[in-house]
Structure formats: C-alpha cells, structure tokens
Amino acid sequence: MSKSQLNHFRVILNEWKAELSQDIDRTVHTMQDELTSHADPNDRASQESDMALELRNRDRERKLIKKIDETLRNIESQDYGYCTGCGEEIGLKRLEARPTATLCIDCKTLDEIREKQMAG
C-alpha cells in the first residue's frame, strides 16, 4: 500500500475516533445533567432504561475506539491492509467500507460460515 493510501486511512480513522470520543463525552454530560433533574418515579424508570441503552451503545463505541487505535498502530508498523488469516492484501474497497478490517473477504466469509455452524 502506498504512503498516500496509508495517510488516507490514517485520516479517516482519526476523524472517526474523534467523532466517537465527542459522542461519548456528550453522553456523559447529558447523563450528568439528567441525573440532577427531579423526575417522578415513572419518569425515573423510563430515564434509567434509556440510560442503560445509552451506556451499552457507548461501551460498543469505546470498543470500536480500541479497534481504531489498534488499526492506527498497524498503519505505523506497516502491517495495515494485510489479512491476519492468510497474509494476503485486504482489498482497498473492503478497507474503504470497513477501515478496521483485519480479514480479507474470503477469510471473513469462512469465519462467518464457521460461526453459523457452531451456533447451529
């Protein structure tokens, strides 16, 4: 992968990470504000349910940030864009669609088939 292509993905990943971090910060501030409001018990139950859902979403975003950081490290070590399954290059179209991809489309497909067989 060329230097300009690596830089392209580095920019995409850093922008994505910044956006996710802002979402997490915004949620924390919103939750702190909502906790100080004095809602009646029914409103309180609804509010707690909403907060639980919000926290699950933010947890997924934190995990995604870790994956983005790992991907950025792979760019720096020049391991980015290679399948961890077979070692072949991951196609640029796949990386454009999912910049954190670690498997080529063939290995990902096999992985999904194995998962379905294990679940069934």
mmCIF file of the C-alpha atoms, coordinates in Angstrom:
data_MODEL
# 
_entry.id   MODEL 
# 
loop_
_atom_site.group_PDB 
_atom_site.id 
_atom_site.type_symbol 
_atom_site.label_atom_id 
_atom_site.label_alt_id 
_atom_site.label_comp_id 
_atom_site.label_asym_id 
_atom_site.label_entity_id 
_atom_site.label_seq_id 
_atom_site.pdbx_PDB_ins_code 
_atom_site.Cartn_x 
_atom_site.Cartn_y 
_atom_site.Cartn_z 
_atom_site.occupancy 
_atom_site.B_iso_or_equiv 
_atom_site.pdbx_formal_charge 
_atom_site.auth_seq_id 
_atom_site.auth_comp_id 
_atom_site.auth_asym_id 
_atom_site.auth_atom_id 
_atom_site.pdbx_PDB_model_num 
ATOM 1   C CA . MET A 1 1   ? 0.000   0.000   0.000  1.00 0.00 ? 1   MET A CA 1 
ATOM 2   C CA . SER A 1 2   ? 1.359   3.407   -0.925 1.00 0.00 ? 2   SER A CA 1 
ATOM 3   C CA . LYS A 1 3   ? 2.206   6.147   1.567  1.00 0.00 ? 3   LYS A CA 1 
ATOM 4   C CA . SER A 1 4   ? -0.677  8.303   0.345  1.00 0.00 ? 4   SER A CA 1 
ATOM 5   C CA . GLN A 1 5   ? -3.128  5.409   0.758  1.00 0.00 ? 5   GLN A CA 1 
ATOM 6   C CA . LEU A 1 6   ? -1.877  4.800   4.303  1.00 0.00 ? 6   LEU A CA 1 
ATOM 7   C CA . ASN A 1 7   ? -2.254  8.509   5.076  1.00 0.00 ? 7   ASN A CA 1 
ATOM 8   C CA . HIS A 1 8   ? -5.777  8.429   3.640  1.00 0.00 ? 8   HIS A CA 1 
ATOM 9   C CA . PHE A 1 9   ? -6.779  5.651   6.044  1.00 0.00 ? 9   PHE A CA 1 
ATOM 10  C CA . ARG A 1 10  ? -4.948  7.320   8.944  1.00 0.00 ? 10  ARG A CA 1 
ATOM 11  C CA . VAL A 1 11  ? -7.030  10.487  8.404  1.00 0.00 ? 11  VAL A CA 1 
ATOM 12  C CA . ILE A 1 12  ? -10.300 8.516   8.139  1.00 0.00 ? 12  ILE A CA 1 
ATOM 13  C CA . LEU A 1 13  ? -9.531  6.561   11.332 1.00 0.00 ? 13  LEU A CA 1 
ATOM 14  C CA . ASN A 1 14  ? -8.506  9.637   13.338 1.00 0.00 ? 14  ASN A CA 1 
ATOM 15  C CA . GLU A 1 15  ? -11.628 11.541  12.270 1.00 0.00 ? 15  GLU A CA 1 
ATOM 16  C CA . TRP A 1 16  ? -13.820 8.550   13.152 1.00 0.00 ? 16  TRP A CA 1 
ATOM 17  C CA . LYS A 1 17  ? -12.137 8.240   16.549 1.00 0.00 ? 17  LYS A CA 1 
ATOM 18  C CA . ALA A 1 18  ? -12.598 11.963  17.279 1.00 0.00 ? 18  ALA A CA 1 
ATOM 19  C CA . GLU A 1 19  ? -16.277 11.751  16.363 1.00 0.00 ? 19  GLU A CA 1 
ATOM 20  C CA . LEU A 1 20  ? -16.818 8.733   18.630 1.00 0.00 ? 20  LEU A CA 1 
ATOM 21  C CA . SER A 1 21  ? -14.970 10.435  21.501 1.00 0.00 ? 21  SER A CA 1 
ATOM 22  C CA . GLN A 1 22  ? -17.180 13.530  21.151 1.00 0.00 ? 22  GLN A CA 1 
ATOM 23  C CA . ASP A 1 23  ? -20.298 11.332  21.234 1.00 0.00 ? 23  ASP A CA 1 
ATOM 24  C CA . ILE A 1 24  ? -19.099 9.636   24.416 1.00 0.00 ? 24  ILE A CA 1 
ATOM 25  C CA . ASP A 1 25  ? -18.295 12.984  26.084 1.00 0.00 ? 25  ASP A CA 1 
ATOM 26  C CA . ARG A 1 26  ? -21.656 14.418  25.056 1.00 0.00 ? 26  ARG A CA 1 
ATOM 27  C CA . THR A 1 27  ? -23.462 11.388  26.524 1.00 0.00 ? 27  THR A CA 1 
ATOM 28  C CA . VAL A 1 28  ? -21.597 11.675  29.822 1.00 0.00 ? 28  VAL A CA 1 
ATOM 29  C CA . HIS A 1 29  ? -22.539 15.362  30.135 1.00 0.00 ? 29  HIS A CA 1 
ATOM 30  C CA . THR A 1 30  ? -26.163 14.699  29.182 1.00 0.00 ? 30  THR A CA 1 
ATOM 31  C CA . MET A 1 31  ? -26.433 11.874  31.722 1.00 0.00 ? 31  MET A CA 1 
ATOM 32  C CA . GLN A 1 32  ? -24.942 14.046  34.458 1.00 0.00 ? 32  GLN A CA 1 
ATOM 33  C CA . ASP A 1 33  ? -27.487 16.775  33.674 1.00 0.00 ? 33  ASP A CA 1 
ATOM 34  C CA . GLU A 1 34  ? -30.380 14.311  33.653 1.00 0.00 ? 34  GLU A CA 1 
ATOM 35  C CA . LEU A 1 35  ? -29.358 12.798  36.979 1.00 0.00 ? 35  LEU A CA 1 
ATOM 36  C CA . THR A 1 36  ? -29.745 16.164  38.655 1.00 0.00 ? 36  THR A CA 1 
ATOM 37  C CA . SER A 1 37  ? -33.310 16.603  37.413 1.00 0.00 ? 37  SER A CA 1 
ATOM 38  C CA . HIS A 1 38  ? -36.001 15.540  39.884 1.00 0.00 ? 38  HIS A CA 1 
ATOM 39  C CA . ALA A 1 39  ? -38.303 13.301  37.865 1.00 0.00 ? 39  ALA A CA 1 
ATOM 40  C CA . ASP A 1 40  ? -41.300 11.447  39.272 1.00 0.00 ? 40  ASP A CA 1 
ATOM 41  C CA . PRO A 1 41  ? -40.860 7.650   39.770 1.00 0.00 ? 41  PRO A CA 1 
ATOM 42  C CA . ASN A 1 42  ? -42.370 6.710   36.371 1.00 0.00 ? 42  ASN A CA 1 
ATOM 43  C CA . ASP A 1 43  ? -40.188 9.197   34.538 1.00 0.00 ? 43  ASP A CA 1 
ATOM 44  C CA . ARG A 1 44  ? -37.230 7.991   36.572 1.00 0.00 ? 44  ARG A CA 1 
ATOM 45  C CA . ALA A 1 45  ? -37.750 4.347   35.480 1.00 0.00 ? 45  ALA A CA 1 
ATOM 46  C CA . SER A 1 46  ? -38.000 5.377   31.843 1.00 0.00 ? 46  SER A CA 1 
ATOM 47  C CA . GLN A 1 47  ? -34.919 7.554   32.222 1.00 0.00 ? 47  GLN A CA 1 
ATOM 48  C CA . GLU A 1 48  ? -32.920 4.677   33.757 1.00 0.00 ? 48  GLU A CA 1 
ATOM 49  C CA . SER A 1 49  ? -33.934 2.368   30.904 1.00 0.00 ? 49  SER A CA 1 
ATOM 50  C CA . ASP A 1 50  ? -32.810 4.978   28.362 1.00 0.00 ? 50  ASP A CA 1 
ATOM 51  C CA . MET A 1 51  ? -29.525 5.421   30.221 1.00 0.00 ? 51  MET A CA 1 
ATOM 52  C CA . ALA A 1 52  ? -28.852 1.669   30.222 1.00 0.00 ? 52  ALA A CA 1 
ATOM 53  C CA . LEU A 1 53  ? -29.331 1.555   26.451 1.00 0.00 ? 53  LEU A CA 1 
ATOM 54  C CA . GLU A 1 54  ? -27.130 4.628   26.023 1.00 0.00 ? 54  GLU A CA 1 
ATOM 55  C CA . LEU A 1 55  ? -24.394 3.057   28.156 1.00 0.00 ? 55  LEU A CA 1 
ATOM 56  C CA . ARG A 1 56  ? -24.437 -0.135  26.061 1.00 0.00 ? 56  ARG A CA 1 
ATOM 57  C CA . ASN A 1 57  ? -24.064 1.978   22.921 1.00 0.00 ? 57  ASN A CA 1 
ATOM 58  C CA . ARG A 1 58  ? -21.183 3.939   24.429 1.00 0.00 ? 58  ARG A CA 1 
ATOM 59  C CA . ASP A 1 59  ? -19.495 0.700   25.510 1.00 0.00 ? 59  ASP A CA 1 
ATOM 60  C CA . ARG A 1 60  ? -19.614 -0.500  21.895 1.00 0.00 ? 60  ARG A CA 1 
ATOM 61  C CA . GLU A 1 61  ? -18.125 2.826   20.822 1.00 0.00 ? 61  GLU A CA 1 
ATOM 62  C CA . ARG A 1 62  ? -15.304 2.512   23.362 1.00 0.00 ? 62  ARG A CA 1 
ATOM 63  C CA . LYS A 1 63  ? -14.517 -0.954  21.992 1.00 0.00 ? 63  LYS A CA 1 
ATOM 64  C CA . LEU A 1 64  ? -14.525 0.488   18.480 1.00 0.00 ? 64  LEU A CA 1 
ATOM 65  C CA . ILE A 1 65  ? -12.095 3.220   19.582 1.00 0.00 ? 65  ILE A CA 1 
ATOM 66  C CA . LYS A 1 66  ? -9.755  0.478   20.868 1.00 0.00 ? 66  LYS A CA 1 
ATOM 67  C CA . LYS A 1 67  ? -10.016 -1.257  17.488 1.00 0.00 ? 67  LYS A CA 1 
ATOM 68  C CA . ILE A 1 68  ? -9.281  2.046   15.717 1.00 0.00 ? 68  ILE A CA 1 
ATOM 69  C CA . ASP A 1 69  ? -6.211  2.572   17.942 1.00 0.00 ? 69  ASP A CA 1 
ATOM 70  C CA . GLU A 1 70  ? -5.038  -0.949  17.114 1.00 0.00 ? 70  GLU A CA 1 
ATOM 71  C CA . THR A 1 71  ? -5.555  -0.248  13.406 1.00 0.00 ? 71  THR A CA 1 
ATOM 72  C CA . LEU A 1 72  ? -3.574  3.010   13.664 1.00 0.00 ? 72  LEU A CA 1 
ATOM 73  C CA . ARG A 1 73  ? -0.728  1.060   15.309 1.00 0.00 ? 73  ARG A CA 1 
ATOM 74  C CA . ASN A 1 74  ? -0.845  -1.403  12.397 1.00 0.00 ? 74  ASN A CA 1 
ATOM 75  C CA . ILE A 1 75  ? -0.507  1.515   9.979  1.00 0.00 ? 75  ILE A CA 1 
ATOM 76  C CA . GLU A 1 76  ? 2.539   2.769   11.882 1.00 0.00 ? 76  GLU A CA 1 
ATOM 77  C CA . SER A 1 77  ? 4.147   -0.686  11.929 1.00 0.00 ? 77  SER A CA 1 
ATOM 78  C CA . GLN A 1 78  ? 3.272   -1.135  8.239  1.00 0.00 ? 78  GLN A CA 1 
ATOM 79  C CA . ASP A 1 79  ? 1.129   -4.202  8.971  1.00 0.00 ? 79  ASP A CA 1 
ATOM 80  C CA . TYR A 1 80  ? -2.055  -2.473  7.836  1.00 0.00 ? 80  TYR A CA 1 
ATOM 81  C CA . GLY A 1 81  ? -4.023  -3.871  4.937  1.00 0.00 ? 81  GLY A CA 1 
ATOM 82  C CA . TYR A 1 82  ? -2.897  -7.471  5.293  1.00 0.00 ? 82  TYR A CA 1 
ATOM 83  C CA . CYS A 1 83  ? -5.218  -10.290 6.296  1.00 0.00 ? 83  CYS A CA 1 
ATOM 84  C CA . THR A 1 84  ? -4.445  -11.818 9.686  1.00 0.00 ? 84  THR A CA 1 
ATOM 85  C CA . GLY A 1 85  ? -5.895  -15.089 8.383  1.00 0.00 ? 85  GLY A CA 1 
ATOM 86  C CA . CYS A 1 86  ? -3.973  -15.727 5.182  1.00 0.00 ? 86  CYS A CA 1 
ATOM 87  C CA . GLY A 1 87  ? -1.491  -12.842 4.964  1.00 0.00 ? 87  GLY A CA 1 
ATOM 88  C CA . GLU A 1 88  ? -2.785  -11.611 1.624  1.00 0.00 ? 88  GLU A CA 1 
ATOM 89  C CA . GLU A 1 89  ? -3.644  -7.964  0.992  1.00 0.00 ? 89  GLU A CA 1 
ATOM 90  C CA . ILE A 1 90  ? -7.137  -6.890  2.009  1.00 0.00 ? 90  ILE A CA 1 
ATOM 91  C CA . GLY A 1 91  ? -8.800  -5.186  -0.951 1.00 0.00 ? 91  GLY A CA 1 
ATOM 92  C CA . LEU A 1 92  ? -8.984  -1.384  -0.927 1.00 0.00 ? 92  LEU A CA 1 
ATOM 93  C CA . LYS A 1 93  ? -12.749 -1.474  -1.467 1.00 0.00 ? 93  LYS A CA 1 
ATOM 94  C CA . ARG A 1 94  ? -13.136 -3.584  1.674  1.00 0.00 ? 94  ARG A CA 1 
ATOM 95  C CA . LEU A 1 95  ? -10.889 -1.232  3.653  1.00 0.00 ? 95  LEU A CA 1 
ATOM 96  C CA . GLU A 1 96  ? -12.854 1.783   2.405  1.00 0.00 ? 96  GLU A CA 1 
ATOM 97  C CA . ALA A 1 97  ? -16.061 0.140   3.615  1.00 0.00 ? 97  ALA A CA 1 
ATOM 98  C CA . ARG A 1 98  ? -14.531 -1.072  6.906  1.00 0.00 ? 98  ARG A CA 1 
ATOM 99  C CA . PRO A 1 99  ? -11.179 0.619   7.635  1.00 0.00 ? 99  PRO A CA 1 
ATOM 100 C CA . THR A 1 100 ? -10.647 -1.567  10.727 1.00 0.00 ? 100 THR A CA 1 
ATOM 101 C CA . ALA A 1 101 ? -10.975 -4.846  8.784  1.00 0.00 ? 101 ALA A CA 1 
ATOM 102 C CA . THR A 1 102 ? -8.326  -7.418  9.661  1.00 0.00 ? 102 THR A CA 1 
ATOM 103 C CA . LEU A 1 103 ? -9.542  -10.219 7.384  1.00 0.00 ? 103 LEU A CA 1 
ATOM 104 C CA . CYS A 1 104 ? -9.800  -10.346 3.607  1.00 0.00 ? 104 CYS A CA 1 
ATOM 105 C CA . ILE A 1 105 ? -13.270 -11.036 2.237  1.00 0.00 ? 105 ILE A CA 1 
ATOM 106 C CA . ASP A 1 106 ? -12.523 -14.748 1.696  1.00 0.00 ? 106 ASP A CA 1 
ATOM 107 C CA . CYS A 1 107 ? -11.280 -15.320 5.267  1.00 0.00 ? 107 CYS A CA 1 
ATOM 108 C CA . LYS A 1 108 ? -14.158 -13.251 6.680  1.00 0.00 ? 108 LYS A CA 1 
ATOM 109 C CA . THR A 1 109 ? -16.663 -15.326 4.709  1.00 0.00 ? 109 THR A CA 1 
ATOM 110 C CA . LEU A 1 110 ? -15.105 -18.570 6.001  1.00 0.00 ? 110 LEU A CA 1 
ATOM 111 C CA . ASP A 1 111 ? -15.129 -17.142 9.530  1.00 0.00 ? 111 ASP A CA 1 
ATOM 112 C CA . GLU A 1 112 ? -18.847 -16.338 9.271  1.00 0.00 ? 112 GLU A CA 1 
ATOM 113 C CA . ILE A 1 113 ? -19.639 -19.827 7.906  1.00 0.00 ? 113 ILE A CA 1 
ATOM 114 C CA . ARG A 1 114 ? -17.775 -21.379 10.871 1.00 0.00 ? 114 ARG A CA 1 
ATOM 115 C CA . GLU A 1 115 ? -19.703 -19.165 13.295 1.00 0.00 ? 115 GLU A CA 1 
ATOM 116 C CA . LYS A 1 116 ? -23.030 -20.261 11.783 1.00 0.00 ? 116 LYS A CA 1 
ATOM 117 C CA . GLN A 1 117 ? -22.022 -23.920 12.009 1.00 0.00 ? 117 GLN A CA 1 
ATOM 118 C CA . MET A 1 118 ? -21.013 -23.529 15.665 1.00 0.00 ? 118 MET A CA 1 
ATOM 119 C CA . ALA A 1 119 ? -24.275 -21.743 16.521 1.00 0.00 ? 119 ALA A CA 1 
ATOM 120 C CA . GLY A 1 120 ? -26.462 -24.272 14.729 1.00 0.00 ? 120 GLY A CA 1 
# 
